[in-house]
């Protein structure tokens, strides 16, 4: 499975950025895919993800500001980020797995690293105050 990311960049607080991730390789129609981020000195955390049936989960910190969209025809995942805050700064990673569903914890607490076995190269998002 290959994940190729694009997008990101730098923006002032309140601005918007978009990320995209194209999945290819040995991956089937119904699979889990999502976004994680990691700030310097912090653990990688889940941002948003979609399971094989189309259920979407978000981290509480991004609800109402970020929107996840998956184009099934293009096997492309988009993360639309609005009203960005300095605390959104970090390296953003696309992640995928061949499984159809997340672990139970993800449906309650947002995306979980343990649900994903394939990772993109990362793309930087910087939000200045």
C-alpha positions in Angstrom: 0.0 0.0 0.0 1.3 3.4 -1.0 0.1 6.7 0.3 1.1 9.9 -1.4 0.3 13.2 0.3 0.1 16.7 -1.0 -1.0 20.1 0.3 -0.3 21.8 3.6 1.9 24.8 4.0 1.8 27.9 6.2 -1.1 30.1 7.1 -2.1 32.7 9.7 -4.5 31.8 12.4 -8.1 31.7 11.1 -7.0 30.7 7.7 -7.6 27.5 5.7 -5.5 24.7 4.2 -6.2 21.5 2.4 -4.5 18.1 2.4 -4.9 15.2 0.0 -3.8 11.6 0.1 -3.8 9.2 -2.8 -3.9 5.5 -1.9 -2.7 2.8 -4.2 -1.4 -0.7 -4.2 -2.8 -3.8 -2.5 -5.9 -2.1 -1.0 -9.5 -2.9 -1.6 -12.7 -0.9 -1.9 -13.6 -0.9 1.8 -10.7 0.1 4.0 -9.9 2.6 6.8 -8.0 5.7 6.0 -7.3 8.9 7.9 -5.1 11.7 9.1 -2.8 12.0 12.1 -0.5 14.8 13.2 2.5 15.2 15.3 3.8 18.4 16.9 7.5 18.7 17.9 8.0 16.9 21.2 4.5 15.4 21.3 2.9 12.1 20.5 1.3 11.5 17.1 -2.4 12.0 17.5 -5.4 11.2 15.4 -7.2 14.0 13.6 -9.9 12.4 11.4 -10.5 9.1 9.7 -13.1 7.2 7.7 -13.8 3.5 7.9 -14.8 1.0 5.2 -18.5 1.7 5.5 -18.0 5.5 5.4 -18.3 6.3 9.1 -16.2 9.3 9.9 -14.6 10.1 13.3 -12.9 13.3 14.4 -10.7 14.3 17.2 -12.6 16.6 19.6 -10.0 19.4 19.0 -10.9 19.6 15.3 -14.7 19.0 15.3 -16.5 21.8 13.5 -13.3 23.1 11.8 -12.0 20.2 9.8 -13.9 18.2 7.2 -12.9 14.8 5.9 -13.9 13.7 2.4 -13.1 10.6 0.5 -13.4 10.3 -3.2 -13.9 6.5 -3.8 -13.4 6.7 -7.5 -10.0 8.3 -7.1 -9.0 6.5 -3.9 -8.2 10.0 -2.6 -8.7 11.3 0.9 -9.1 15.1 1.5 -8.8 17.0 4.7 -10.3 20.5 4.6 -9.0 22.6 7.5 -10.8 25.8 8.3 -10.3 28.3 11.2 -6.8 27.0 11.8 -5.2 27.6 15.1 -1.5 27.7 16.1 -2.0 24.5 18.0 -2.9 22.8 14.7 0.8 23.2 13.7 2.6 19.9 13.1 3.5 17.2 10.6 0.4 15.6 9.2 0.4 12.0 8.1 -2.0 10.1 6.0 -2.6 6.5 7.3 -4.5 3.5 6.0 -5.2 -0.1 6.7 -6.9 -3.0 4.8 -9.3 -3.5 7.7 -12.9 -2.4 7.2 -13.6 -1.1 10.7 -11.7 0.8 13.4 -11.2 -0.6 16.9 -14.0 0.3 19.3 -12.0 3.1 20.9 -11.8 5.0 17.7 -15.6 5.4 17.4 -15.6 7.0 20.8 -12.3 8.8 21.1 -11.3 9.5 17.6 -8.7 7.9 15.3 -6.3 5.5 17.0 -2.7 4.8 15.8 -3.1 1.0 16.4 -5.7 0.8 13.7 -3.3 1.8 10.9 -0.4 -0.1 9.4 0.5 2.1 6.4 1.7 5.7 6.6 2.4 8.5 4.2 5.5 10.6 4.0 4.1 13.5 6.1 3.5 17.1 5.2 4.0 20.2 7.3 1.2 22.5 8.4 2.3 25.7 10.2 -0.2 28.1 11.6 1.1 31.4 12.9 -0.6 33.6 15.4 
